[in-house]
């Protein structure tokens, strides 16, 4: 509603009315500008929300998980044609939408990688990241221990927790334990990643660790009934369970009994 106006002295009615209409028009223009600005702000927020939701959805939908169960080795081909051999009870995970921007995956278990040359390729195992450009290497990550072995090319191993970075050349490996102790070793190339051929070699390793590997390769449950921790040096194969048990138990004067997938290993003096 237009308020009452008195005509100022010296001004005609026409001039006054023009002034009133200009004020009214100015108010409408301000409302229009305010409305357009508010609309643009709301639209920007909505577009941003849609983009964030779409990105989050793509990240979730783009996650790829490969798991090799106990008793099985699995071959995996990654989006860039890199090849991964998964040991039994091993899991790898990556995002297929981000892969061509960042070749990165997470690993739990053990795997042999043959990487196609290209951008940096990273394998994350807890606090340890292994990076390469194109090479063949093996990563073992179980029980708070990570061991990386370089078969071909070169590998950089970065332990974030201890701020340790090591570059491995062929036939070298590094073991990083839970206490962040880094131990460099030298092994013959032909002894690295022999598990892909079904051979499992141990050098003064805990017997419980060896038994865990037999359980993993044959998908069985083993009860180890011994009076104290023992250490094993030797080999077993994943072709025949009875043979594998004999290869481990006989040199250590241990006996074993089996009922289906339940196995007990014991010292002969126990019975």
N, C-alpha and C positions, 0 to 999 in steps of 0.2 A: 504494500500500500504506500502510495506516495504521500509524504507529509505535506502540510500546508506551507506554502511559501508566500512571502510578501514581496512585491516587486520593489527592488531597491530604487531609490530616487536616481533619476538620471538615466535609467535603463528601460528599454522598451520590453514589452511582454515577449516578443519573439526571441530576443537575446536571452532572457531568463529561461524560457522553455528549452532552448538549445542547450543551455548549461545543465539543466535537469536531465535531459536525455543522455548527454555525454557521461554524467555520473552513473546513471543506470547502466549504460552500456559497459562502462569500465568495471562495474561490479560483476556483471555477467562474464566478462573476459577473465577476471581473476578466478571466478568459480570454475570456468572452463579449463584454465591452465592448471589449477589445483587438481581437478578431476583427472586430467590427462596424466599428470605426474604421478598421482596415486595409482592410476591404472598401470602405468609402466613399472612402478615399483612392485606391485603385486604380481604382474606378469613375470618380472625378473626372478622373484622368489619362487614362483611356481616352476619356471623353467629350470632353475637351479636344483629344486627338489627332485624334479623328474630326472635330471641328469645324474644326480647323486644316487637315486634309487636304481636307475638303469645301470650305472657303473657297478654298484654293489651287487645287483642281480647278476650281471655278467661275470663278476668275480666268483660268485658262488656257483653259477652254472658252468663256469669254465674250469673249475677244479677237476683234475683227473687223478685218480688213485689206482695204482697197480699193486696188488698184494700176491705174493707167492706163498701159499700155505706150507705147513710142515710136510716134508716128504716129497716136495716138488721144486724143481728149478724152472724159472719162467724167463722167456725172451721178450723184451719190450723194445719197440721202435718209437723213438720220440719224434715230435713234429719236424725236426731238422734232419731226420734220418740217422741221428746218433743211436747207437744200440746199447742196451743195458741187459746184462744177465743177472737175474735176481736169485740169490741163494734161498733156501727154504726159510720160511717165516721171516720174510723181508717185505718192506713196504716203501714205495716211492710215491711222491705226490708233487704235482706241478699245476700251473694254470695255463691252459692252451691258448687263451686270448692274450696273455702277457708274454708268451714264450718268445715271440720274434722281437720283443723289446728287451727282454732279459731272460737268458737261458739259465734258469735257476730251479732246482728241485730240492726237496727234503728227503732224507733217507733214514730209515730205521732198519737195521739188519746188516746185510752184506751184499755188495753188488760189484760187478766188473763193468766198467764203462769204456766204450770205444766211441770217442767223440768226433763228430764231423767238424772240420775246421770252420771257424767263423767268429762271432762275438764271444766274449768271455762266457765260459760255461762253469756254473757254480753248483756244488753239492753241499747242502747245509745239514750238519748232524749236531744238533745242540749248539754248543759254543764253538764248534770247529767248522770252518768253511774251507772247502777244497776248490780251487779255481784253476782252469786251464783254458787254452784256446783250441787245441785239437790234439788229442793224445789218447793213450790207453792206460787206465789206472784202476786200482781196486780199493774200495773203501769198506772197512769193517766197523760197525758202530753198535755195540751191545754192552750192557752192564757197565755203563759209565766209562767205557773205553773206546777210543777211536784209533784205528790203525789204517794208514794210507800207504799204499805201495804203488810206485810208478813203474809201469812196464815199458811204455814208449813215450817219447817226448819229454816234457817237464811238467811238474805239478807244484803249485804253491799251496801250502797248508797254513792257515791262519787260525791260531787259537785265541779267541777274543778274551777269554777269561784270564789267561796269563800273558796276554800281549806278545805272544810268540809267533813269529812268521818264519817258515822254512821253505826253501825251494828244493824239490827232489828231482834228481836225474834218474834215468833208467837204472833198475836193479837196486834202488834205494827205497827204504820204507821208514815210516816214523810212527811211534806209538805214543798216544796221549792218554794218560790215565786220569782218574777222577781227581787226584791230588795235583793235577796240572803239571806233572813231571813229564818232560819231553825226552824221549829216548830214540836216538837215531841208530838204525841198523843197516847192515849190508847183506843182501841175500842174492843168490843166483837168480837170474831172470826166469829160468825154467822151473823154479820153485814157487813163483808168485802166482796166486790165483789158480792153483791146480785144482781147487774145488770144482771149477767148471767142468773138469774131466772126471769128477766123482772121487777125487783123492783128497784126503784130509790129513795133513802132516803136522805134527806137534813136536816142539823142542822144549822139554822140561816144563810142560804146562800142567796146571792144576787138573787132577783127575776129574773133579766135578765139572770143569769146563769141557773136557773131552766128552764126558757122559752127556752133557747138555747138547753137544753137537750131534751125537748119535740119536738122541731123542728127536732133534730137529730134522735130521735127514730121513729118519724112518717113521716119524710120527708115532712114537711109542712113549710110554711112561716108564722110567727106570728109577728104582729105589736103590741108593748106594749105601750099603750097610758096612761101613768100615770104621775102625777105631780112631783113625787120625787121617788128616789130609795126605794124599799121595800125589806124586808128580809123574807125568808120563812123557816119554819120548818115543815116537813111533808113528805109525800110519794106520788108517783104516779106510775102507772104500764103501761107497753107498750102493753097492750091487747086491749084497747079501747080508742080512742082519746077523745071522749066526756067525758068519765069518768075521764080521766087524767086531762082535763081542769077544770072540776068541783072540783076535789080534790085539785087543786092548787088555783083556783079563789074564790070559795065559802068561805073558812075560812078567806080570805083577803078582802071580800066584793067587789070583782071585777066581772065584767060581760064580756062575750065574745060572738062574733058573728062569724059565719063561712060561707064561700062561696067556695065550693070545697076545695082546699088546701090553701086558703088564710084565715087567722084568725086574728081578732083584739081583743085585751084585753083592757078594759078601766074601769075607775072608774065610778060608776053610776052617780055621780054628773056632769060628763062631758056633759051628754045629758039631 
